Amino acid sequence: MKMKRHWRALLLFTVVALIAACGGGGTGDTSIPITSADDAPAPTADTGDTGGADTTGGEDTGGSAEGGSMTMLIGSSGDAETSAVQAAVDAWGEESGVSVEVIAANDLTQQLGQGFSGGNPPDIFYMSWDQFQTYAANGYLEPYAEELSNADAFYQSLRDTFTYDGSFYCAPKDFSTLGLVINTDAWEEAGLTDDDIPTNWDELADVAAALTTDGRAGLSFGLEYARIGVFMNQAGGTLVSEDGTTATADSPENLQALEYVQSLVEAGSLKFPSELGAGWGGEAFGQQTAAMVIEGPWINGALANDYPDVNYRVVELPEGPGGPSTFVFTNCWGIPAGSETRDQAIDLVEFLTSDEQQLAFSEAFGVIPSTESAAATYAEQFPDNEAFVAGNDYAVSPIAFAGAAEVIADFNASLEGFATGGDAQTILTTLQANLQAALDAANAG
Amino acid sequence: MTILARPRSRGLRGNEGPYGWLFTLPAILILGIFLVIPILLAIWVSFSNWNGLGPPVGGQADFVGTANYAEVLIQPGLARRDFGIAIRNNLYYVLLVVPIQTAVALFLAVQVNRRVLAARGFFRTAFYFPSVTSSVAITVVFLYLFSASGVVNGVLNWIRIRGPNWFADPRGVFHIVLGWLGVEGVPSLLAGEGPLGVTWWEWVSGPSVAMTALIALAVFTTSGTFMLLFLAGLQAIGSDIEEAALVDGAGPVRKFFSITLPMLKPTLFTVLTLGLIATWQVFDQIYLTGGGSPAKTTLTPAFLAYSASFESLKWGGGAAISFILFGIIVVLTIFQRWVLRDREGGSRRGRRRRARTARAAAVTAVRPGGHDTGGGGPT
């Protein structure tokens, strides 16, 4: 008798265990939450400084209806940005009755990938320009932007950045362009005046040489496509043809740009941040080992925090033989495809991209509004940054089609040999071959 | 006693089977859910075109055969070249880190095992300390130490050496040495394309200057751990054997090579295996030093699998790289096992030497402490 009871208990236990095991390994839909529930708390744990978050885990993000809650994943530049975004969504939450938890990601790309593969993406998130095409091509994103009431207010260059396959996917939240940042003390020391501000390549080479001293390079910028590419565009070169099917990297214009940069290196007036013991241009500029750098508006915050004593001004980049050009970098408000909170998220985006709210963000953490009208107001409010706003009139977005990232990474890697006398033509030939292969793959699939 | 009433054929312990399963069930379930199923899923992903959206099983992803493997192994293109470069980098990393860290660990273990050493406890703790510190923290410290104007270059400056800009220097060490020997540019002999789309000249580059800094980092952090394993092995060697060797007139060098090293062989095997696995999987340091920069010379397959998956959303390709890496590790471990196997019919000289050693040991010790001296090898 006793034995029988034992067997029954064993049988019961086994059945329960088997059900649990099947839940884990059976059909995909149930297997995923096991891993994601395990993973999801990781980002939540990092939100210590955001405060005011009143939703719990990741489980409940999907299915909530009116008056529910949403999660927002942002790649924050710091506490100022996180709290400004939290304040903005709280203000929206009071109207809509939806509470939004803002999560500042440690590694946005990784956490987004994790969220999507776990079937549990955030309801709204920062989508960077360089990942956008890859995400859109893989069907991760909801193409909602055309539905926004302010869809036409955005800069055309920003709309283009977030357009995939003819549809405008997501609303740009702000933008940055590259400008020439000049150390005004060094400038005066070298006997230069406002008339000397370089407007073309020759003048840039001249002032860079004039500003170069023993412990200081005249000019510095990161040795990467995001900077060198500007020179290529200024020379009139491109990497991809208009229709996006042919690689055009191996062109005389691009070669001219690389050779110009090389000539600055040879003249000793251009040194890369790594050569100056700095992690990026802004750091070299702050340490005054570089008198001029090519950076975006993010340099303002870095200098104010770490090097408040450096006096500087920002001017537009000099024109090349092919005319003026700069790069524009931007993020958009991404919404996952088929999201259940789609409508609320769109409503939130509309609120966040309103001129008023964007200017509030500008004030809090220095980004430039993505709508033309707000950017104009911004340029008036922050005259120091006028050059960054002006640059957007002729700015282009760096190439970012799905699969471009590896090609650009390879290009950047080959550029590192460039400082020590690499061959510009070889670099372009390799780039051309890789780019064409990646384009063919992207257009085929 | 109902048990006795059971059919005889079940044997004395017949009824314990179900209970055995019952008690092991938690472990089986946990391993199944967290180890076996994920591995099976990853195998499936490596043969599929899953793009990371939704669950990988159940209609979202299609079977694509060996396309993911072909892309990194066979098809000419960037993916294969990146993989080739990653393999090259990691190969040099393994070839340098494993022998150096093993030798250093053994040396340290022998030193702190000496009875005459003062403050042994202090040294043991000091040498082990880097191992218990987070690899992230140590990497960040090394980034500062090896920066262009960092401490390392400062010290080199005292002896009038202008140190390189460590973490920004993509030049291969062998290339630099060849340059000193007067080899300018790429010799035509090595200009051809080698395996995985990487030219022979690139294969023989040696680790880049940046990679040597990471190699130093790995040796620094892991030597302490392995020192501990060796120390456990050393303490299992009875002092009687050492005394016996001493009586037989063996000097410290002879004693080390004829007594200590042979008796540490099981530990040595453990250390080499663990070292081999860990070095092929190096990731943290790569992630922190910029994901392969400078010029991809610190790119490793483990990092490549990560970036293929999370950045390029090519989850299949990433999983394929992981399984190739797994294959490499398994093959190398088996190879290493074969090299370190007990050669019963080994060379004559070795046999004679072993016999001599055994005789020497037999003077005072009855048996050399059984076969497994280790006891320090974690599973």
Interface residues (C-beta under 8 A of the other chain):
Chain A: M1 K2 M3 W7 L10 F13 T14 A17 A20 A21 G24 G25 T27 G28 D29 S31 I32 I34 T35 T109 Q110 G113 Q114 F116 S117 G119 Q131 T134 Y135 N138 G139 Y140 S274 E275 L276 G277 A337 G403 A405 E406 V407 A409 D410 A413 S414 E416 G417 T420 N434 A437 A438
Chain B: T2 I3 P18 Y19 L22 L25 L29 G32 I33 I37 P38 L41 N51 G52 L53 G54 P55 P56 V57 G58 Q60 G77 L78 A79 R81 D82 S147 A148 S149 N165 F167 A168 P170 R171 G292 S293 P294 A295 K296 S309 F310 E311 S312 L313 W315
